[in-house]
Structures are given as structure tokens and as C-alpha cells.
Amino acid sequence: MKTILLASTLVLSTQVVAHTDQHFSVSTDECTVDFTNDVQITPDRLYIKNGNGKPVMIDAQGYLYIADQPVSLNQDARLAMQTYADTLRAELPKVASIALQGVELAGVAIQEVATAFNLHSFDALSGLMDELHSEIKDTFYQQGTFVMGEQTFNEFGEQFEHQFEEKVEQAVEGAMMESIGSLLVAIGSEMVSAGGDMDRFEQRMEALGNEIEQRVEGQATALEQQANALCGQFESIAVQEAQLSAMIPQLKGYQLFNYR
């Protein structure tokens, strides 16, 4: 059970993007970056929207358009725009990757415990993790476009609150109630195997718990390291955006990141 709590806490606490009334924050123990505008990434174009009705578009060659009107750039500015777009294209999808890995890790933890104790009542929880995985993927990837911003996260938040939160609570409660009999049988079998020796039984149970936890903990640590590295990359992007705004004044107000 400790492993389930570990993984569930991971899914909730390592959300790379969190919502507040003012902004979205890309946050880990290492850094906090405010995510301020919406972005859409297609294979050959990148769009940034800040609510003023004049979206920025950067094409694959680094040419800049605001409200569909080209912005004249010198060679250095165009190359800087191209580098910026390439960086966003490489780094932003990692937010989705980390979120999806967190859900997968929770599913692995649930499956490990269920397999160890032959608990079929955990199938509903595993199914919900699959649903949540699909929901997160559909939030970030829409018709071949990667999207990240206030509207998409609001939609996902409402979907999670209205559909998944209650389902998860009910599935956990149901699994625990249905698992009592199976757990008692499993514990009885373990005690028989231990010859009625409680110390030996406790040692076997502790070893089993440690084995499951170690399998998950290594992945959890790696996931946390990815989140910290990503937040550091977003800090660098915030600096890059400040430099671009100084170079191209028309970009003021279109920054995606504000490092704190």
C-alpha cells in the first residue's frame, strides 16, 4: 500500500504545470517559472497568443508574423527567432511527457501491489490510470498540434474534477473493501509459508514491500530529475525571451515564461 501512496503522491506533487488564479506555474523544488501565454506548435509553424487578438507566428525558417503581417527582421534577429522556435519545439512537449510518465508510474505501482497479493479488485484503478493517460495526451496533442496554455489546462482541470477525481476516490474505496478478503487469504498463505513464525512473516512482508518500492522509487527519482532539468530549461528560455524582446520590440507581451 505504501507504494500506491508513493506513486499517487508523485502524480499529484510533480505536476510540472500548476494553475493559480493569476497564472500557470512550471514549478519543482528547484525553480518556479510562470507560464503566461498560450502556444500552439505544428510541424512547420509555432503560434503564441496573449489574448490581444494578434497572434504571433514563427515559421520553420524563423520568419516572424504578427496578426498575419510579416515583421521585418535582419539576419541575426531571424536566426535568433529560429533558435527560439526550435527550443520551444524541443522543450515544451517534455511537459506532456513527464505528466504521462507520472501516470504510467502510478499504474506500475498499482499493478505491482495487485500482482504481489493477487488483488483483481485493483483492475478498476488500473483502468482509470489508462483513462487519465489518454485524457492528458488528448489535452496536449490536438489534431496533430501540440498545445499548452490557459484554455487547454482549464478544460483538463474541469474534466479531471468532474470525471476523474470522484472516479478515483470511488475506485480506491471499492478496491480496499473488495481486497480485504484477498488480503486475508494472502496473509494467511504467507503465515503458513513462514511456519507461523511472526518475526519471519514480518520480515518477508517487509522485504516484499521494499522490493516493490525500490522498483518504483528509481523511476520516481528519474522523473523528478527530468522535471528539475526541464524547469531549468524554462529559466533559460525566459532569459532568451527577454533578449528577443530587446532585439524585436514588437514581441513585448508575447513571452511565455517569467522566471521567479
CYANA upper distance limits for C-alpha pairs under 8 A (distance plus 0.5 A):
  1 MET  CA      5 LEU  CA      7.02
  1 MET  CA    113 VAL  CA      7.57
  2 LYS  CA      6 LEU  CA      6.66
  2 LYS  CA    209 GLY  CA      8.25
  2 LYS  CA    213 GLU  CA      8.22
  3 THR  CA      7 ALA  CA      6.69
  3 THR  CA    109 ALA  CA      6.43
  3 THR  CA    110 ILE  CA      8.18
  3 THR  CA    113 VAL  CA      8.06
  3 THR  CA    209 GLY  CA      8.23
  3 THR  CA    212 ILE  CA      7.48
  3 THR  CA    213 GLU  CA      5.97
  3 THR  CA    216 VAL  CA      8.00
  4 ILE  CA      8 SER  CA      6.45
  4 ILE  CA    106 ALA  CA      7.43
  4 ILE  CA    109 ALA  CA      6.14
  4 ILE  CA    110 ILE  CA      6.25
  4 ILE  CA    113 VAL  CA      8.17
  5 LEU  CA      9 THR  CA      6.39
  6 LEU  CA     10 LEU  CA      6.69
  7 ALA  CA     11 VAL  CA      6.82
  7 ALA  CA    102 GLY  CA      8.25
  7 ALA  CA    105 LEU  CA      6.89
  7 ALA  CA    106 ALA  CA      5.10
  7 ALA  CA    109 ALA  CA      6.85
  7 ALA  CA    216 VAL  CA      8.17
  7 ALA  CA    220 ALA  CA      8.31
  8 SER  CA     12 LEU  CA      6.99
  8 SER  CA    106 ALA  CA      6.33
  9 THR  CA     13 SER  CA      6.26
 10 LEU  CA     14 THR  CA      6.08
 10 LEU  CA    102 GLY  CA      7.17
 10 LEU  CA    106 ALA  CA      8.29
 10 LEU  CA    220 ALA  CA      7.81
 11 VAL  CA     15 GLN  CA      7.03
 11 VAL  CA     99 ALA  CA      7.96
 11 VAL  CA    102 GLY  CA      5.60
 11 VAL  CA    103 VAL  CA      6.53
 11 VAL  CA    106 ALA  CA      7.47
 14 THR  CA     28 THR  CA      7.50
 14 THR  CA     99 ALA  CA      8.47
 14 THR  CA    102 GLY  CA      8.29
 14 THR  CA    224 GLU  CA      7.64
 14 THR  CA    227 ALA  CA      8.05
 15 GLN  CA     27 SER  CA      8.42
 15 GLN  CA     99 ALA  CA      6.89
 16 VAL  CA     25 SER  CA      8.27
 16 VAL  CA     26 VAL  CA      5.75
 16 VAL  CA     27 SER  CA      6.23
 16 VAL  CA     28 THR  CA      7.42
 16 VAL  CA     95 VAL  CA      6.87
 16 VAL  CA     98 ILE  CA      8.07
 16 VAL  CA     99 ALA  CA      7.69
 16 VAL  CA    227 ALA  CA      7.19
 17 VAL  CA     24 PHE  CA      6.83
 17 VAL  CA     25 SER  CA      5.95
 17 VAL  CA     26 VAL  CA      5.18
 17 VAL  CA     27 SER  CA      7.10
 17 VAL  CA     95 VAL  CA      8.15
 18 ALA  CA     24 PHE  CA      6.00
 18 ALA  CA     25 SER  CA      5.71
 18 ALA  CA     26 VAL  CA      7.12
 18 ALA  CA     27 SER  CA      7.88
 19 HIS  CA     23 HIS  CA      6.72
 19 HIS  CA     24 PHE  CA      5.06
 19 HIS  CA     25 SER  CA      6.95
 19 HIS  CA    153 PHE  CA      8.46
 20 THR  CA     24 PHE  CA      6.60
 20 THR  CA     25 SER  CA      8.26
 23 HIS  CA     34 ASP  CA      7.01
 23 HIS  CA     35 PHE  CA      7.01
 23 HIS  CA     36 THR  CA      6.66
 23 HIS  CA    150 GLU  CA      8.50
 24 PHE  CA     34 ASP  CA      6.23
 24 PHE  CA     35 PHE  CA      5.55
 24 PHE  CA     36 THR  CA      7.24
 24 PHE  CA    150 GLU  CA      7.86
 25 SER  CA     32 THR  CA      7.07
 25 SER  CA     33 VAL  CA      6.04
 25 SER  CA     34 ASP  CA      4.81
 25 SER  CA     35 PHE  CA      6.04
 26 VAL  CA     32 THR  CA      6.25
 26 VAL  CA     33 VAL  CA      5.43
 26 VAL  CA     34 ASP  CA      6.49
 26 VAL  CA     35 PHE  CA      7.08
 26 VAL  CA    231 CYS  CA      7.11
 27 SER  CA     31 CYS  CA      6.40
 27 SER  CA     32 THR  CA      4.81
 27 SER  CA     33 VAL  CA      6.67
 27 SER  CA    231 CYS  CA      7.30
 28 THR  CA     32 THR  CA      6.91
 28 THR  CA    227 ALA  CA      7.28
 28 THR  CA    228 ASN  CA      6.55
 28 THR  CA    231 CYS  CA      7.55
 29 ASP  CA    228 ASN  CA      7.84
 30 GLU  CA    228 ASN  CA      6.47
 30 GLU  CA    231 CYS  CA      8.12
 30 GLU  CA    232 GLY  CA      8.47
 31 CYS  CA    228 ASN  CA      7.95
 31 CYS  CA    231 CYS  CA      6.76
 31 CYS  CA    232 GLY  CA      7.54
 31 CYS  CA    260 ARG  CA      7.89
 32 THR  CA    231 CYS  CA      7.67
 32 THR  CA    259 TYR  CA      6.90
 32 THR  CA    260 ARG  CA      6.12
 33 VAL  CA    231 CYS  CA      7.66
 33 VAL  CA    234 PHE  CA      7.52
 33 VAL  CA    235 GLU  CA      7.25
 33 VAL  CA    257 PHE  CA      6.71
 33 VAL  CA    258 ASN  CA      6.04
 33 VAL  CA    259 TYR  CA      4.86
 33 VAL  CA    260 ARG  CA      6.24
 34 ASP  CA    257 PHE  CA      6.03
 34 ASP  CA    258 ASN  CA      5.43
 34 ASP  CA    259 TYR  CA      6.73
 34 ASP  CA    260 ARG  CA      7.89
 35 PHE  CA    149 GLY  CA      8.31
 35 PHE  CA    256 LEU  CA      5.98
 35 PHE  CA    257 PHE  CA      5.34
 35 PHE  CA    258 ASN  CA      7.10
 36 THR  CA     50 ASN  CA      8.44
 36 THR  CA    149 GLY  CA      8.44
 36 THR  CA    255 GLN  CA      7.51
 36 THR  CA    256 LEU  CA      5.64
 36 THR  CA    257 PHE  CA      6.53
 36 THR  CA    258 ASN  CA      7.76
 37 ASN  CA     48 ILE  CA      7.47
 37 ASN  CA     49 LYS  CA      6.59
 37 ASN  CA     50 ASN  CA      5.64
 37 ASN  CA    149 GLY  CA      6.67
 37 ASN  CA    150 GLU  CA      7.87
 37 ASN  CA    254 TYR  CA      7.37
 37 ASN  CA    255 GLN  CA      7.44
 37 ASN  CA    256 LEU  CA      5.70
 38 ASP  CA     48 ILE  CA      6.19
 38 ASP  CA     49 LYS  CA      5.65
 38 ASP  CA     50 ASN  CA      6.96
 38 ASP  CA    147 VAL  CA      8.12
 38 ASP  CA    148 MET  CA      6.39
 38 ASP  CA    149 GLY  CA      4.62
 38 ASP  CA    150 GLU  CA      6.98
 38 ASP  CA    151 GLN  CA      8.47
 38 ASP  CA    256 LEU  CA      7.89
 39 VAL  CA     46 LEU  CA      7.78
 39 VAL  CA     47 TYR  CA      6.05
 39 VAL  CA     48 ILE  CA      5.03
 39 VAL  CA     49 LYS  CA      6.84
 39 VAL  CA    147 VAL  CA      6.32
 39 VAL  CA    148 MET  CA      5.97
 39 VAL  CA    149 GLY  CA      6.75
 39 VAL  CA    256 LEU  CA      8.47
 40 GLN  CA     46 LEU  CA      6.32
 40 GLN  CA     47 TYR  CA      5.55
 40 GLN  CA     48 ILE  CA      7.09
 40 GLN  CA    145 THR  CA      6.97
 40 GLN  CA    146 PHE  CA      6.14
 40 GLN  CA    147 VAL  CA      5.05
 40 GLN  CA    148 MET  CA      7.17
 41 ILE  CA     45 ARG  CA      6.64
 41 ILE  CA     46 LEU  CA      5.09
 41 ILE  CA     47 TYR  CA      6.92
 41 ILE  CA     89 ARG  CA      7.35
 41 ILE  CA    145 THR  CA      6.08
 41 ILE  CA    146 PHE  CA      5.53
 41 ILE  CA    147 VAL  CA      6.98
 42 THR  CA     46 LEU  CA      6.70
 42 THR  CA    144 GLY  CA      7.37
 42 THR  CA    145 THR  CA      5.43
 42 THR  CA    146 PHE  CA      7.14
 43 PRO  CA    145 THR  CA      8.28
 44 ASP  CA     59 ASP  CA      6.61
 44 ASP  CA     60 ALA  CA      5.71
 45 ARG  CA     57 MET  CA      7.31
 45 ARG  CA     58 ILE  CA      6.30
 45 ARG  CA     59 ASP  CA      5.07
 45 ARG  CA     60 ALA  CA      6.46
 46 LEU  CA     57 MET  CA      6.09
 46 LEU  CA     58 ILE  CA      5.69
 46 LEU  CA     59 ASP  CA      6.94
 46 LEU  CA     85 ALA  CA      7.35
 47 TYR  CA     55 PRO  CA      7.09
 47 TYR  CA     56 VAL  CA      5.99
 47 TYR  CA     57 MET  CA      5.03
 47 TYR  CA     58 ILE  CA      7.05
 48 ILE  CA     55 PRO  CA      6.18
 48 ILE  CA     56 VAL  CA      5.55
 48 ILE  CA     57 MET  CA      7.08
 48 ILE  CA    254 TYR  CA      7.26
 49 LYS  CA     53 GLY  CA      8.02
 49 LYS  CA     54 LYS  CA      7.63
 49 LYS  CA     55 PRO  CA      5.20
 49 LYS  CA     56 VAL  CA      6.98
 49 LYS  CA    254 TYR  CA      7.60
 50 ASN  CA     54 LYS  CA      8.34
 50 ASN  CA     55 PRO  CA      7.56
 50 ASN  CA    253 GLY  CA      7.67
 50 ASN  CA    254 TYR  CA      6.54
 53 GLY  CA     67 ALA  CA      8.10
 54 LYS  CA     66 ILE  CA      6.55
 54 LYS  CA     67 ALA  CA      4.94
 55 PRO  CA     66 ILE  CA      6.24
 55 PRO  CA     67 ALA  CA      5.84
 55 PRO  CA     68 ASP  CA      8.36
 56 VAL  CA     64 LEU  CA      7.69
 56 VAL  CA     65 TYR  CA      6.23
 56 VAL  CA     66 ILE  CA      5.05
 56 VAL  CA     67 ALA  CA      7.01
 56 VAL  CA     68 ASP  CA      8.39
 56 VAL  CA    254 TYR  CA      8.17
 57 MET  CA     64 LEU  CA      6.38
 57 MET  CA     65 TYR  CA      5.51
 57 MET  CA     66 ILE  CA      6.79
 57 MET  CA     67 ALA  CA      8.49
 57 MET  CA     68 ASP  CA      8.00
 58 ILE  CA     62 GLY  CA      6.22
 58 ILE  CA     63 TYR  CA      6.12
 58 ILE  CA     64 LEU  CA      5.28
 58 ILE  CA     65 TYR  CA      6.90
 58 ILE  CA     81 MET  CA      7.92
 58 ILE  CA     82 GLN  CA      8.17
 58 ILE  CA     85 ALA  CA      7.45
 59 ASP  CA     63 TYR  CA      6.05
 59 ASP  CA     64 LEU  CA      7.37
 59 ASP  CA     82 GLN  CA      8.42
 60 ALA  CA     82 GLN  CA      7.41
 60 ALA  CA     85 ALA  CA      8.44
 61 GLN  CA     78 ARG  CA      8.28
 61 GLN  CA     82 GLN  CA      6.53
 62 GLY  CA     78 ARG  CA      5.67
 62 GLY  CA     79 LEU  CA      6.71
 62 GLY  CA     80 ALA  CA      8.10
 62 GLY  CA     81 MET  CA      5.51
 62 GLY  CA     82 GLN  CA      4.34
 62 GLY  CA     83 THR  CA      8.14
 62 GLY  CA     85 ALA  CA      7.79
 63 TYR  CA     70 PRO  CA      8.13
 63 TYR  CA     71 VAL  CA      8.19
 63 TYR  CA     73 LEU  CA      8.10
 63 TYR  CA     78 ARG  CA      6.50
 63 TYR  CA     81 MET  CA      7.76
 63 TYR  CA     82 GLN  CA      8.01
 64 LEU  CA     70 PRO  CA      6.45
 64 LEU  CA     71 VAL  CA      6.04
 64 LEU  CA     72 SER  CA      8.28
 64 LEU  CA     73 LEU  CA      8.28
 64 LEU  CA     78 ARG  CA      8.24
 64 LEU  CA     81 MET  CA      8.05
 65 TYR  CA     69 GLN  CA      5.58
 65 TYR  CA     70 PRO  CA      4.78
 65 TYR  CA     71 VAL  CA      6.04
 66 ILE  CA     70 PRO  CA      7.01
 66 ILE  CA     71 VAL  CA      7.48
 73 LEU  CA     77 ALA  CA      6.15
 73 LEU  CA     78 ARG  CA      6.26
 74 ASN  CA     78 ARG  CA      6.68
 75 GLN  CA     79 LEU  CA      6.67
 76 ASP  CA     80 ALA  CA      6.63
 77 ALA  CA     81 MET  CA      6.65
 77 ALA  CA    244 LEU  CA      8.32
 77 ALA  CA    247 MET  CA      7.46
 77 ALA  CA    248 ILE  CA      7.95
 78 ARG  CA     82 GLN  CA      6.68
 79 LEU  CA     83 THR  CA      6.64
 80 ALA  CA     84 TYR  CA      6.64
 80 ALA  CA    244 LEU  CA      7.87
 81 MET  CA     85 ALA  CA      6.63
 81 MET  CA    244 LEU  CA      8.11
 82 GLN  CA     86 ASP  CA      6.61
 83 THR  CA     87 THR  CA      6.60
 84 TYR  CA     88 LEU  CA      6.81
 84 TYR  CA    237 ILE  CA      8.30
 84 TYR  CA    240 GLN  CA      7.87
 84 TYR  CA    241 GLU  CA      8.42
 85 ALA  CA     89 ARG  CA      6.60
 86 ASP  CA     90 ALA  CA      6.70
 87 THR  CA     91 GLU  CA      6.51
 87 THR  CA    237 ILE  CA      8.38
 88 LEU  CA     92 LEU  CA      6.00
 89 ARG  CA     93 PRO  CA      7.64
 90 ALA  CA     94 LYS  CA      8.19
 91 GLU  CA     95 VAL  CA      8.25
 91 GLU  CA    230 LEU  CA      7.84
 91 GLU  CA    233 GLN  CA      8.04
 92 LEU  CA     96 ALA  CA      8.29
 93 PRO  CA     97 SER  CA      6.91
 93 PRO  CA    146 PHE  CA      7.73
 94 LYS  CA     98 ILE  CA      6.56
 94 LYS  CA    230 LEU  CA      7.93
 95 VAL  CA     99 ALA  CA      6.83
 95 VAL  CA    230 LEU  CA      8.42
 96 ALA  CA    100 LEU  CA      6.55
 96 ALA  CA    136 ILE  CA      7.90
 96 ALA  CA    137 LYS  CA      7.56
 96 ALA  CA    140 PHE  CA      6.99
 97 SER  CA    101 GLN  CA      6.57
 98 ILE  CA    102 GLY  CA      6.65
 98 ILE  CA    223 LEU  CA      7.31
 98 ILE  CA    226 GLN  CA      7.93
 98 ILE  CA    227 ALA  CA      7.48
 99 ALA  CA    103 VAL  CA      7.06
 99 ALA  CA    136 ILE  CA      8.05
100 LEU  CA    104 GLU  CA      6.72
100 LEU  CA    133 HIS  CA      6.43
100 LEU  CA    136 ILE  CA      7.42
100 LEU  CA    137 LYS  CA      7.80
101 GLN  CA    105 LEU  CA      6.53
101 GLN  CA    223 LEU  CA      8.03
102 GLY  CA    106 ALA  CA      6.87
102 GLY  CA    220 ALA  CA      8.44
102 GLY  CA    223 LEU  CA      7.97
103 VAL  CA    107 GLY  CA      6.82
103 VAL  CA    129 MET  CA      6.78
103 VAL  CA    132 LEU  CA      7.83
103 VAL  CA    133 HIS  CA      6.70
104 GLU  CA    108 VAL  CA      6.73
104 GLU  CA    129 MET  CA      7.81
104 GLU  CA    133 HIS  CA      7.89
105 LEU  CA    109 ALA  CA      6.75
105 LEU  CA    216 VAL  CA      7.55
105 LEU  CA    219 GLN  CA      7.93
105 LEU  CA    220 ALA  CA      8.00
106 ALA  CA    110 ILE  CA      6.75
106 ALA  CA    129 MET  CA      7.92
107 GLY  CA    111 GLN  CA      6.61
107 GLY  CA    126 SER  CA      6.22
107 GLY  CA    129 MET  CA      6.42
107 GLY  CA    130 ASP  CA      8.36
108 VAL  CA    112 GLU  CA      6.56
108 VAL  CA    216 VAL  CA      8.04
109 ALA  CA    113 VAL  CA      6.90
109 ALA  CA    212 ILE  CA      8.09
109 ALA  CA    216 VAL  CA      6.92
110 ILE  CA    114 ALA  CA      6.61
110 ILE  CA    122 PHE  CA      7.65
110 ILE  CA    125 LEU  CA      8.05
110 ILE  CA    126 SER  CA      7.29
111 GLN  CA    115 THR  CA      6.43
111 GLN  CA    122 PHE  CA      8.21
111 GLN  CA    126 SER  CA      7.66
112 GLU  CA    116 ALA  CA      6.60
112 GLU  CA    212 ILE  CA      6.99
113 VAL  CA    117 PHE  CA      6.85
113 VAL  CA    119 LEU  CA      8.29
113 VAL  CA    212 ILE  CA      7.86
114 ALA  CA    118 ASN  CA      5.92
114 ALA  CA    119 LEU  CA      5.04
114 ALA  CA    120 HIS  CA      7.16
114 ALA  CA    122 PHE  CA      6.70
115 THR  CA    119 LEU  CA      7.05
117 PHE  CA    182 SER  CA      7.94
117 PHE  CA    183 LEU  CA      7.14
117 PHE  CA    186 ALA  CA      6.58
118 ASN  CA    182 SER  CA      7.81
118 ASN  CA    186 ALA  CA      8.37
119 LEU  CA    179 SER  CA      6.75
119 LEU  CA    182 SER  CA      6.93
119 LEU  CA    183 LEU  CA      8.18
121 SER  CA    174 GLY  CA      8.19
121 SER  CA    175 ALA  CA      5.53
121 SER  CA    176 MET  CA      8.48
121 SER  CA    178 GLU  CA      6.55
121 SER  CA    179 SER  CA      6.70
122 PHE  CA    126 SER  CA      6.96
122 PHE  CA    171 ALA  CA      8.50
122 PHE  CA    175 ALA  CA      6.01
123 ASP  CA    127 GLY  CA      6.65
124 ALA  CA    128 LEU  CA      6.78
124 ALA  CA    171 ALA  CA      6.68
124 ALA  CA    175 ALA  CA      8.27
125 LEU  CA    129 MET  CA      6.85
125 LEU  CA    168 VAL  CA      7.46
125 LEU  CA    171 ALA  CA      6.31
125 LEU  CA    172 VAL  CA      7.41
125 LEU  CA    175 ALA  CA      8.31
126 SER  CA    130 ASP  CA      6.96
127 GLY  CA    131 GLU  CA      6.86
128 LEU  CA    132 LEU  CA      6.56
128 LEU  CA    164 PHE  CA      8.15
128 LEU  CA    167 LYS  CA      8.24
128 LEU  CA    168 VAL  CA      7.53
129 MET  CA    133 HIS  CA      6.55
130 ASP  CA    134 SER  CA      6.86
131 GLU  CA    135 GLU  CA      6.67
132 LEU  CA    136 ILE  CA      6.65
132 LEU  CA    164 PHE  CA      7.93
133 HIS  CA    137 LYS  CA      6.74
134 SER  CA    138 ASP  CA      6.57
135 GLU  CA    139 THR  CA      6.65
135 GLU  CA    156 PHE  CA      8.18
136 ILE  CA    140 PHE  CA      7.03
136 ILE  CA    156 PHE  CA      8.00
137 LYS  CA    141 TYR  CA      6.43
138 ASP  CA    142 GLN  CA      6.60
139 THR  CA    147 VAL  CA      8.10
139 THR  CA    152 THR  CA      6.75
139 THR  CA    153 PHE  CA      8.02
139 THR  CA    156 PHE  CA      6.92
140 PHE  CA    146 PHE  CA      5.99
140 PHE  CA    147 VAL  CA      5.65
140 PHE  CA    148 MET  CA      6.82
140 PHE  CA    152 THR  CA      8.06
141 TYR  CA    145 THR  CA      6.02
141 TYR  CA    146 PHE  CA      5.15
141 TYR  CA    147 VAL  CA      6.77
142 GLN  CA    146 PHE  CA      6.90
142 GLN  CA    147 VAL  CA      7.60
147 VAL  CA    152 THR  CA      7.75
148 MET  CA    152 THR  CA      6.92
148 MET  CA    153 PHE  CA      7.94
149 GLY  CA    153 PHE  CA      6.72
150 GLU  CA    154 ASN  CA      6.44
151 GLN  CA    155 GLU  CA      6.68
152 THR  CA    156 PHE  CA      6.71
153 PHE  CA    157 GLY  CA      6.42
154 ASN  CA    158 GLU  CA      6.68
155 GLU  CA    159 GLN  CA      6.66
156 PHE  CA    160 PHE  CA      6.52
157 GLY  CA    161 GLU  CA      6.52
158 GLU  CA    162 HIS  CA      6.43
159 GLN  CA    163 GLN  CA      6.21
159 GLN  CA    164 PHE  CA      7.70
160 PHE  CA    164 PHE  CA      5.27
160 PHE  CA    165 GLU  CA      6.43
161 GLU  CA    165 GLU  CA      5.83
161 GLU  CA    166 GLU  CA      8.00
162 HIS  CA    166 GLU  CA      7.78
163 GLN  CA    167 LYS  CA      6.96
164 PHE  CA    168 VAL  CA      6.38
165 GLU  CA    169 GLU  CA      6.89
166 GLU  CA    170 GLN  CA      6.65
167 LYS  CA    171 ALA  CA      6.45
168 VAL  CA    172 VAL  CA      6.56
169 GLU  CA    173 GLU  CA      6.71
170 GLN  CA    174 GLY  CA      6.45
171 ALA  CA    175 ALA  CA      6.37
172 VAL  CA    176 MET  CA      6.62
173 GLU  CA    177 MET  CA      6.77
174 GLY  CA    178 GLU  CA      6.52
175 ALA  CA    179 SER  CA      6.26
176 MET  CA    180 ILE  CA      6.97
178 GLU  CA    182 SER  CA      8.20
179 SER  CA    183 LEU  CA      6.33
180 ILE  CA    184 LEU  CA      6.65
181 GLY  CA    185 VAL  CA      6.80
182 SER  CA    186 ALA  CA      6.59
183 LEU  CA    187 ILE  CA      6.44
184 LEU  CA    188 GLY  CA      6.47
185 VAL  CA    189 SER  CA      6.66
186 ALA  CA    190 GLU  CA      6.69
187 ILE  CA    191 MET  CA      6.64
188 GLY  CA    192 VAL  CA      6.73
189 SER  CA    193 SER  CA      6.70
190 GLU  CA    194 ALA  CA      6.68
190 GLU  CA    201 PHE  CA      7.22
191 MET  CA    195 GLY  CA      6.75
191 MET  CA    196 GLY  CA      5.81
191 MET  CA    197 ASP  CA      7.66
191 MET  CA    198 MET  CA      7.85
191 MET  CA    201 PHE  CA      6.32
192 VAL  CA    196 GLY  CA      6.34
194 ALA  CA    198 MET  CA      8.14
194 ALA  CA    200 ARG  CA      6.55
194 ALA  CA    201 PHE  CA      6.05
196 GLY  CA    201 PHE  CA      8.09
197 ASP  CA    201 PHE  CA      6.60
198 MET  CA    202 GLU  CA      6.51
199 ASP  CA    203 GLN  CA      6.69
200 ARG  CA    204 ARG  CA      6.75
201 PHE  CA    205 MET  CA      6.74
202 GLU  CA    206 GLU  CA      6.52
203 GLN  CA    207 ALA  CA      6.54
204 ARG  CA    208 LEU  CA      6.66
205 MET  CA    209 GLY  CA      6.71
206 GLU  CA    210 ASN  CA      6.60
207 ALA  CA    211 GLU  CA      6.58
208 LEU  CA    212 ILE  CA      6.85
209 GLY  CA    213 GLU  CA      6.61
210 ASN  CA    214 GLN  CA      6.46
211 GLU  CA    215 ARG  CA      6.94
212 ILE  CA    216 VAL  CA      7.14
213 GLU  CA    217 GLU  CA      6.25
214 GLN  CA    218 GLY  CA      6.76
215 ARG  CA    219 GLN  CA      7.75
216 VAL  CA    220 ALA  CA      6.68
217 GLU  CA    221 THR  CA      6.60
218 GLY  CA    222 ALA  CA      6.82
219 GLN  CA    223 LEU  CA      6.61
220 ALA  CA    224 GLU  CA      6.68
221 THR  CA    225 GLN  CA      6.74
222 ALA  CA    226 GLN  CA      6.80
223 LEU  CA    227 ALA  CA      6.83
224 GLU  CA    228 ASN  CA      6.77
225 GLN  CA    229 ALA  CA      6.61
226 GLN  CA    230 LEU  CA      6.56
227 ALA  CA    231 CYS  CA      6.69
228 ASN  CA    232 GLY  CA      6.83
229 ALA  CA    233 GLN  CA      6.85
230 LEU  CA    234 PHE  CA      6.81
231 CYS  CA    235 GLU  CA      6.87
232 GLY  CA    236 SER  CA      7.03
233 GLN  CA    237 ILE  CA      6.80
234 PHE  CA    238 ALA  CA      6.69
234 PHE  CA    257 PHE  CA      7.47
234 PHE  CA    259 TYR  CA      8.44
235 GLU  CA    239 VAL  CA      7.10
235 GLU  CA    257 PHE  CA      8.08
235 GLU  CA    258 ASN  CA      8.35
235 GLU  CA    259 TYR  CA      6.21
236 SER  CA    240 GLN  CA      6.74
237 ILE  CA    241 GLU  CA      6.55
237 ILE  CA    257 PHE  CA      7.64
238 ALA  CA    242 ALA  CA      6.88
238 ALA  CA    255 GLN  CA      8.05
238 ALA  CA    256 LEU  CA      7.95
238 ALA  CA    257 PHE  CA      5.54
238 ALA  CA    258 ASN  CA      6.34
238 ALA  CA    259 TYR  CA      6.77
239 VAL  CA    243 GLN  CA      6.92
240 GLN  CA    244 LEU  CA      6.75
241 GLU  CA    245 SER  CA      6.65
241 GLU  CA    255 GLN  CA      6.55
241 GLU  CA    256 LEU  CA      8.43
241 GLU  CA    257 PHE  CA      8.36
242 ALA  CA    246 ALA  CA      6.87
242 ALA  CA    255 GLN  CA      8.30
243 GLN  CA    247 MET  CA      6.76
244 LEU  CA    248 ILE  CA      6.27
244 LEU  CA    251 LEU  CA      7.87
245 SER  CA    249 PRO  CA      5.69
245 SER  CA    250 GLN  CA      7.73
245 SER  CA    251 LEU  CA      5.77
245 SER  CA    252 LYS  CA      5.94
248 ILE  CA    252 LYS  CA      8.44
251 LEU  CA    255 GLN  CA      7.97
